[in-house]
Structure formats: C-alpha cells, structure tokens
C-alpha cells in the first residue's frame, strides 16, 4: 500500500539533533548547552502556518499544549495569520488540566478566546459528526508521558477514527512533542487485544518508546491498530509536524524545555518516569505511592513495613535502580526511587517485583482475593490476563524471569514493527 495516500510528514527543517549521553534520569540536571528542542507547534509557527492557511480547523489539546516560550497553542493558532481556528476539544483532565482523573467534564467556553470547548471526556469520548461539522482539519497537540495507560494517546486514537470515518474525511494534523522517557526504552507487558480500553488503546508494550506523532503514523499505516477499514485508512489524511533538535537518546532533562504539568499528578518530568516505574505495582496490594513536592510517583511505601524492609526486599532486584530511605513528615517510612544507571534500567521492572513482593508479605495473596472490578482494572492497565492469572494462582512463586524475558522479546518485535514510522534518529 502506498503510505503517501494517508499520511505525510511536514519537514520544515532538519530533523537531526546532537546526541547526548543518557544520564541518571532521576537526578536533576542543568539544561544542556545546545539549542532547545523545538516542538511541533514551534516548527509550524516558523513555517508561517503554511499547512493551516485558510483551513477551518479545530484543536484538541490540554494544559501542556504550549509552545517552547510557554504560550498556549490555543492562543498561537487563534492569532495566527490565515488560520481559522473555530473549535476546541479537551481530553481527560480538561483543556486546562485541572480536573481529577476519571472525572467527567462538560462542554464549556474558553475564557481567553471565547471559542467553544467540546469535552471528549464526558458524554462522549469521540468527537461526534455534529462536533466536527464545518471543519476541514483537526490539530492535535498533546504532551504524552511515554506509558500506554496514559489516556491522551487513547484520545488521539478516537479523534483519528472519528475524522477518518466521515463520508468526507477531515484532515488530522499532529504537532509532535518529545517522549519524556526518550525514544530508546521499550519495556513492559504487552497489551492483549481483548483488553483494549481507554487506558490501553493500542497493542504495545507498557513503555512504548514513541512520540505521539510516531504513534499516529504507525496506527494509521498498520491494519488493525485502529477501528477503521482499509478504505477509510486510505481515504483519510494524517500529517505530522515534527520537532527539530530531538533524538531518541534525549530524555526530558536533555531537551532544554520546561515541563508543564500534563495532569494534576504528573507535575514534573520525574513524575512521568515514576508513573512508568511504580503505577502498575500499586494497582493491587498494600504498596502505594505518595504525592507531594517532587515526590509524585517516586516515593513508595508498604503498610507496616520500614524503609529498610523495602530496600532489603527490592533494592537489588532491578539493575540501574537505587532505593533511598525516606521519612515523611507524618512519620511514614518508605523509599525514593532514583536511577543510577539509565542504560541498564528497565522502567516497569520495579512494578513487577513489587507485585511479587506483595504476595510474599501478604499470605492471602492480593491477586487471589481481588474483586471482579479490581481484576479487570488491573488487567486493563497491565495488559496481560495470563500474567494476572499466574499471580493469582502462584503468588510469590510467579516466574518473573520468564515473564521479563518474554516482554523483552515482545519489545524488540514491536520496535522492529514500528521502525518504518519513526521520525527521529
């Protein structure tokens, strides 16, 4: 199939970037002494908004949808010469990013521009034909965090499907942004197709290693990834506006960009990494992560266990991980998850060891006593029903080395399948 029929790459300058050595992601680092990574919205601006001139467009975005100077993409497009921005669409957490997770959001009006804001996390999660009426194109500007269960990439999928399935398809233009975990880490459980949901919209490893633009390219080009016929995929039109100055080796702390909170509990890039590291391990059982200044998803604890217990149980389980004892102001003991060797580190491995340890410390096995809803939510996030069943039946005897080896092979296969749709070196 000729892929030019349904997507193109808007290249308004060199895609190359200076390669920087991967560093200990968990340690704060100064901005690199090189030109800041230019986001898709900045590249679009530098090109004079050529692809949007005279186009009646809508924008799907959120709080982190800002350019490199900290100006909202909403305002950039609303004031762009020749651009006819008329509708806004907001995902989970709302267009301003303040709503809590899983809270339905109503349609509203943007206070600055007066434009209507249609909620894609309320009465519907897909833009309806009525919402899309009168538009020639939909622009998507989301900052993702690199983990499958974060719902902005799910929202993107539903928007693409809605636009491509219309009798007169609407163009989809994705403004690309960095994967904060870089583009080299592909890791974790693969999603079983039967468990696809809004917290798992793609059959991919938990840490996918792609930018949001690359996900869009792969999804549109590959039969079966989206709920579209081959004819709908051929008739649709996807355009990705790439970044300048980003390469796969660059984690967020190497981009020179300021992090804008993507949701209330991901206020920092460090939290985005923590989400990949411990979110799955806190789904069932008595492990939990604490939210606080610079600690979101990075501090873990277990009821009635001390910092030393966690370090003894998990401290040497994951290469590249360093657990630091922490005492919270309320007297709670736990550990901060730091990285001392990013090259060796597997982001999701800690969660898997936490699950096994939960079965050791709880003889009743939290996976065996889970309710139906807890079981389904766990599998939707983790992705593997078979892995859950082994935890339920075998508990602490779960064969983690076998699962980690299988997921490593799945990751390499996914990396190979998506290679044609990668944009950056």
N, C-alpha and C positions, 0 to 999 in steps of 0.2 A: 504494500500500500504506500502511496506517495504521501509522506507525512506533511508535505507542504500544503496539502489540501485542508489541513485543520489546525496547524499551528505554525507560528513563525517567531523568530527571536529578533527583537528590536535591539540592535547593537549600535549604540551611539558613542562608540569609543572603544578603546582597548579593554578587554576583559582580564588582562594579566594583572598579577599582584605579586609583590615581593613576598617570597616565602619566609616565614618566621618560624623559629623553632617552637614546638609545643612546650608550654610551661606548666607548672603546677597550677591547674585551673583554680584550685581552692585558695590560692594566695593572691592578695591584691597586687596588681602590677600597674606601673605608670603607663600612660598612653604611649604607644610606640612612636618612635621618631621617624614617621613616614606619613605620607598624605592619608587623611582619614578615608575609610571606606565610604564610597558614595552609594547611597541607597537608590533603589529603582525610581523613587519619586524625584530624587535629585538629578538622575540621568535624564528622566523625562523632561524636567524643567530646563536642563542645559540644552536639550534639543528643541526648545521652543514649543513643546507640547504638540509637535507635528502630528503624531498619531491620533490626537483628540481634537484637532481643529475642526470646528463646525459639527462636531459629533454631540448628539443628545445623550448624555451619559448619567449613570448612577454610580455611587461609590459605596463599596462595602468595606468598612474599616472599624477601628476601635481606638482606645486611648493611646496606644503606642503607635498609631498611624501618624507619625510626624516625620518631617524631613530632617536632614542632618543638623539643621540650625534650630530645631525644636519647634517648628511651626507646623500646625495641623495640616495633614494632606487635604482635609476638607477645605480649609481656607486657601491653600495653594491652588487647588483646582477651581474653587469658586471665583477666584480673582485672576485666573489665567486667561490671557487674551485668546479669544476664539473658542474657548471651551464652554460648553453649555451644560454645566452640572445642574441637575434638577431634582435628584432624589438621593437620599442616604439610606443605608441599611446597616443595622447593628447586630452583632452576634451575641453569644453568651457574655454576661457581664455588662452588656450595653455599649453604646458607642462612646460613652465617657469612661467605661471601665470600672465603675464603682459598685455595680450590683454584685451581690454574693453569688457563689456558684449555685447552679441549678434553680435559680430564681427566675420565674417568667417575667418578661419585660414587655411593656405596652408600647404601641406606636407613639411617637412624640414629634416635637419640632426642635430643630437645632437652634439654640439660643442666639448664636452669633450670626448665622446666615439666614435663619428663618426657613430653611429647607425642611421638608418632611422627612422624618426618620422612621423607616419601617423596621419593626422588630423581626429578626429571624430567630428569636428565642422566646417565643410567646405562643400566640395562637397557631403559628406555623413556624417550621424551621427551614422551609424552602420559599423563596420568593414566588408568589403566585403570578399567573399571567396578568392579573389586574395591576399588581405592583410594578411589573416590568413594562406595562403599556407605555408607548411613546418614547421608549429608549432605543438607541442604536447600539449602545455598548454598556457593559458593566465593568468598572475598575475595581480590583481587589487589592487592598493594602493592609496586610496583616503581619504582625511580628509573631512568628511561631517560636516554640521553645525546644523543638527537636525530639519530642516524645509523642508517640502515636495517640495517646489518650487525651491530649490537649485539644480542645474542640474547634479551634479556628480552622484547622485543615479539614475538619468534617464540614464546617460551614461552607468552605470553598468548594468542596465536592458537590454539595447540594445546589449551590449557585450555578456551577458549571452545568450540571444536569438540567436545571430549570431553563437556562438560556439556550442550550443546545437542542432541547426537545420541542421548542416552539415551532410552529409552521414556518415562521420567518425567524431563524436563529439570531440571537443577539450576540455580538462580539464580546468575548471575555478578555480583559487585559489585566495581567497580574504584575504588580510592581514588586520586584524581588527584594528580599531582605536576608541578612545572614542567618544561618543556623547558629545559635549561640554556643552549641557544643562543637562547632566546627563541622567539616564535612567528611571526616575520616572515620569517626566512630559509628559503626553499625552493629547493634548489640541487642540481645534480649529475646524474649519469647516472640514467636511468630504468631500472627492472628489467624485462628481458624475461621474460614469463610462463614460458617453458620453463626458465628458470634459477632458479625459486623453490627455496629451500632453507632450512636453519636459519639461515644468515647472510644471508638475503634472503627473508623470508616474505611480503612484500607488494609489489605492483606500485606503486612510488612512487619519487620522486627520492631520491638518497642522503641528503640532508639534508631531512627531511620537514616540519618546521615545526609539528608537532602535539604535544600532550601525549599521554600513554599512554591517558588516558580518551577523548580525541578520536579516537585511532586505533581504539579499541574501538567507539565509536559508528558511525564510518564503515564499519568492517569488517562489523559485524553488519547494518547497514542496506543495504549495497550487494551485489546479487547477484554472485557470482563471486569476491569477495575471500576468503571462507572456503570450505573444502571442506564445504559444507552445502547441503542442498536448500532451496528456498524454504519448504517446510513446516516444516523444522527451525528455520529462522531465525524464522519466525512464532511457533512454539511456545516458543522459548527466551525468556529474560528477562535483559536486561542493565540494570544500574543503575550510574551513575557518580556518585560523591560528589565534587563539585567543590571546588576550592580557593576561598579568599577572598583578595582582595588581590593577585591575579596578573593581568597583562595581557600581550598578545603582545609588547609593547615591552620586557619585563623579561628580560634575560639573568640568569644566576645571581647575578652580583655585585651585582644590584639587588634581590634578594629579601629580604635580611637573614637568610637561612638559612645554617647551617653545612653544608658539603659533607661527606658521609660516603662513603668510597671505595665505588664500585659494583663494582669488581673490582680485583685486585692492581695492574694497570697504569693504572687510572683513579683515582688517589688524590686528585685535585683537579678542580675545575671547569675549570681551564685545560687539563688533560689531556683532558677531554671535548671541548673545542674542537679541540685538537691532533689527536685521533682523526679528526675530520671533515676536517681540513686535509691531513694527510700520510699517513694509514693506507693509502689506495689507492696513493699514489705510491711506497710502499716494498714493494709486493707482488712486483714483478719488477724485476730490475736491481740495480745497486750502491748505490742510495740506501738509507739506513737511518735509523731514529730511535733515539735513545738514551734509556734510562730512568735517572732519577736525581732527586735532590731538586729539586722544582719544574720538572723538565725533561721529564717523561713526554710523549712525542709532540710536544714543542715544539722539540727540538733535532734537526736533520737534518744528515747528512754524506754524502759520496760518497767511495769509496775513491780514494786517490791524488790528491785534489783539496783545495785550500786554501779557507779561508773566502772569500777574495777571488774565487776562481773561481765559487763558488756565488752570491755577490752579483752578479757581473758577468752570469751566465747567467740568474738568476731574479729579481733584485732589483727590476726594473721591470716584471715580467710581469703582476703581479696588483695592480690598484688597491686601496688600503687596507692593503696588506701591507708590513711593514718587516722586513728581514732584518738581524739584528745579529750581527757576527762573535763567535764564542766559541771559546775554547781550553780543552779539557777537561784535567783533572789528568794524564791519561796522554799528553798531547801531541796528541791528536786535534783537528783543526780542523773547524769546521762553523759553522752559523748557528742562532740562536734566532729562531723565527717570532713576531713581535709584530704587533699590529694598531694602525694609527694612524688609520684611518677605517673604523669598523664599518659605516656606512651604505653605503659603496661596495664593501665586501669581499664576495667570493663564497667561501664556505668550502672548496669542493672544487677550485677553480681551480688552486691550487698543485700539487696532486697531478697534474693533467693536464699541466701544464708540466714537472713532474719526469719524467713518462713520456717526453715528447718529448725532454727533455734527455738522458735515459739513452740514447736512440737516437743522439744526436749524439756523446756521449762514448764510446760502445761501438759500434764499426763492425760488430760481429757481430750487433747488434740482439737484446737480451734477449727480446723478444717472439717473434722468429722461431725462437729455439733453445729455447723453453720446452718442458718435457715435457708430456704429456697432463694429468697431475695438476696441474701448475703453471698450465696454461691454464685448466682447469676451475675451480680455486680463484680465479683472478684474475677470471674472468667472473662467478662466483657473488657475489663481493664488489662488483665494479664494476657489474655488471648488464647490460652491453651486449656481446653477441657481435660485433655489427657493428663497434663501436669497437675491440675487440681485433683483429679481422681487418685493419682499416686500419693499426693499429700494426704488426702482423706483416708486412704486405705493403709498407707505405710508410715505416715507421720514422720518421725525423726529418721526412719530408715530410707527415706526418699533418696534415690540415686542421683544426687546433684551433678557429679562429674559427667554422667551420661547426658543429662539434660543440657548442661552448659556446652558440651561438645556438639550436640545436635543443633543448638541455637547458633553456635559459631558457624557451622556448615550452612545453615539457613541464611545467615547474614551474608556470607560470601556469595551464595547463589543470588540473593537479592541485589547485592552490589553489582554483580555481572549483568543481571536483567535490566537494571536501571542505568547502566553506564551510557547507553546511547542518548539519554535525556539529561545528562549532567551538563551544566553550562560552564563550570569553572574548573581550572586546572588543579 
